[in-house]
Amino acid sequence: MSFESLDQPDLTPLRAAAEDAEIAEAISLVRDSGGHSLPDDHPLASLAHGIARSLVEAGFTMHHCDQHHPLYRLGGVCLMAITTPHGADHAGIVVSWTCHNLLSLDWERYDACCDINEQVNWVLCYTLRDFGYLVQDFGSGGAGLVIGERDRGAEAEE
């Protein structure tokens, strides 16, 4: 009997449930500037949720930023919503990469870790630009600050 003659189950509902769970987990890992989960009613929540979704769709994993979480050691993308006390001039979502502990805690490869963080941060910024986000440089390690989305109407006119 060949495998082709067997009826294949429809995995569409299972795939959809798995994708929804992956995106929900990514969204739950977005933090505010105090390190707490970003509440749904935060002014930057919608932007942060869209970024998390886009990065999961691109194949990135999110970082469990709580140092006591068992998956913290794995590294991944950190998303943090920041606002300034003087208004929204520098408000946005900071996007940065964290290496796995196998590299980040190896002092003999400290330079490699720094270089990799910077390179992956650049890739994250370019990826988010491809998804239509407005990204500015943030800090000295190549992290990005997403301040919004490009106006889709302006793109169509060009």
C-alpha positions as CSV (number, residue, x, y, z in Angstrom):
1,M,0.0,0.0,0.0
2,S,1.4,3.4,-0.9
3,F,1.1,6.6,1.1
4,E,-0.5,8.3,-1.8
5,S,-3.6,6.1,-1.5
6,L,-4.2,7.1,2.1
7,D,-6.6,9.9,2.8
8,Q,-4.6,12.8,4.1
9,P,-6.3,14.7,7.0
10,D,-7.1,18.4,6.5
11,L,-4.5,20.2,8.7
12,T,-5.8,23.7,7.9
13,P,-7.6,24.2,11.2
14,L,-4.6,22.8,13.2
15,R,-2.2,25.1,11.3
16,A,-4.4,28.1,11.9
17,A,-4.6,27.4,15.6
18,A,-0.8,27.0,15.8
19,E,-0.3,30.3,14.0
20,D,-2.7,32.1,16.2
21,A,-1.0,30.7,19.3
22,E,2.5,31.7,18.0
23,I,1.3,35.3,17.3
24,A,-0.5,35.5,20.7
25,E,2.6,34.4,22.5
26,A,4.7,36.9,20.6
27,I,2.3,39.7,21.5
28,S,2.3,38.6,25.1
29,L,6.1,39.1,25.2
30,V,6.0,42.8,24.3
31,R,7.1,44.9,27.3
32,D,6.7,48.5,28.4
33,S,9.7,50.6,29.5
34,G,9.3,49.2,33.0
35,G,9.7,45.6,31.8
36,H,6.0,44.7,32.3
37,S,3.7,43.2,29.8
38,L,2.3,45.9,27.5
39,P,-1.4,46.3,28.3
40,D,-3.9,46.2,25.4
41,D,-5.1,49.7,26.2
42,H,-1.5,51.2,25.9
43,P,-1.3,53.9,23.2
44,L,1.4,51.9,21.4
45,A,-0.2,48.4,21.8
46,S,-1.7,48.2,18.3
47,L,1.7,49.2,16.7
48,A,3.5,46.7,19.0
49,H,1.1,43.9,18.2
50,G,1.5,44.5,14.4
51,I,5.3,44.4,14.7
52,A,5.2,41.2,16.7
53,R,3.0,39.6,14.1
54,S,5.2,40.8,11.2
55,L,8.3,39.4,12.9
56,V,6.8,36.0,13.6
57,E,5.6,35.9,10.0
58,A,9.2,36.6,8.9
59,G,10.4,33.7,11.0
60,F,12.0,35.5,14.0
61,T,11.5,34.2,17.5
62,M,10.6,36.6,20.3
63,H,12.8,36.8,23.4
64,H,11.5,36.0,26.8
65,C,12.9,39.1,28.5
66,D,12.2,38.1,32.1
67,Q,15.5,36.8,33.3
68,H,13.8,34.2,35.5
69,H,11.9,32.7,32.6
70,P,13.4,29.3,31.5
71,L,13.4,30.3,27.9
72,Y,15.3,33.6,28.6
73,R,18.6,31.9,27.6
74,L,17.5,31.3,24.0
75,G,17.6,35.0,22.9
76,G,15.5,36.4,20.2
77,V,13.8,39.7,19.3
78,C,13.0,42.1,22.2
79,L,10.1,44.6,21.7
80,M,9.7,47.4,24.2
81,A,7.3,50.3,24.0
82,I,8.8,53.6,25.1
83,T,7.3,57.0,25.6
84,T,8.8,60.3,26.7
85,P,7.5,62.4,29.5
86,H,7.5,65.4,27.1
87,G,5.1,63.9,24.5
88,A,5.4,61.5,21.6
89,D,8.6,62.9,20.0
90,H,10.5,59.7,20.7
91,A,7.6,57.4,21.4
92,G,7.7,54.0,19.6
93,I,8.6,50.4,19.8
94,V,12.3,49.6,20.4
95,V,13.3,46.5,18.4
96,S,16.5,44.7,19.3
97,W,18.2,41.3,19.1
98,T,19.5,39.3,22.0
99,C,21.9,36.4,21.3
100,H,21.5,33.0,22.9
101,N,23.3,32.7,26.3
102,L,25.7,30.2,24.7
103,L,27.3,33.1,22.9
104,S,26.4,36.1,25.1
105,L,27.9,34.6,28.3
106,D,31.1,33.4,26.5
107,W,33.6,36.2,27.3
108,E,36.1,34.9,24.8
109,R,33.5,35.6,22.1
110,Y,32.3,38.9,23.4
111,D,33.2,40.8,20.2
112,A,31.5,38.2,18.0
113,C,28.3,38.6,20.2
114,C,28.4,42.4,19.8
115,D,28.9,42.1,16.1
116,I,26.1,39.6,15.7
117,N,23.7,41.7,17.7
118,E,24.4,44.7,15.6
119,Q,24.1,42.8,12.3
120,V,20.8,41.1,13.3
121,N,19.5,44.5,14.5
122,W,20.1,45.9,11.0
123,V,18.3,42.9,9.5
124,L,15.4,43.5,11.8
125,C,15.2,47.2,10.8
126,Y,15.3,46.3,7.1
127,T,12.7,43.6,7.6
128,L,10.3,46.0,9.3
129,R,10.8,48.6,6.6
130,D,9.8,45.9,4.1
131,F,6.7,45.4,6.1
132,G,5.9,49.1,5.8
133,Y,7.0,50.4,9.2
134,L,8.8,53.7,9.8
135,V,12.1,52.8,11.6
136,Q,14.7,55.1,13.0
137,D,18.1,54.3,14.5
138,F,18.0,53.9,18.3
139,G,21.0,53.7,20.5
140,S,24.5,52.6,19.6
141,G,24.0,48.9,18.9
142,G,22.0,49.1,15.8
143,A,18.6,48.7,17.5
144,G,15.6,50.3,15.8
145,L,12.8,52.5,17.0
146,V,9.5,51.9,15.1
147,I,7.5,55.1,15.2
148,G,4.6,54.1,13.0
149,E,3.6,52.7,9.6
150,R,4.1,54.3,6.2
151,D,1.0,55.8,4.7
152,R,-0.2,53.2,2.2
153,G,-2.1,55.8,0.1
154,A,1.2,57.8,-0.4
155,E,2.9,54.6,-1.7
156,A,0.1,54.0,-4.3
157,E,0.5,57.6,-5.6
158,E,4.3,57.2,-6.3
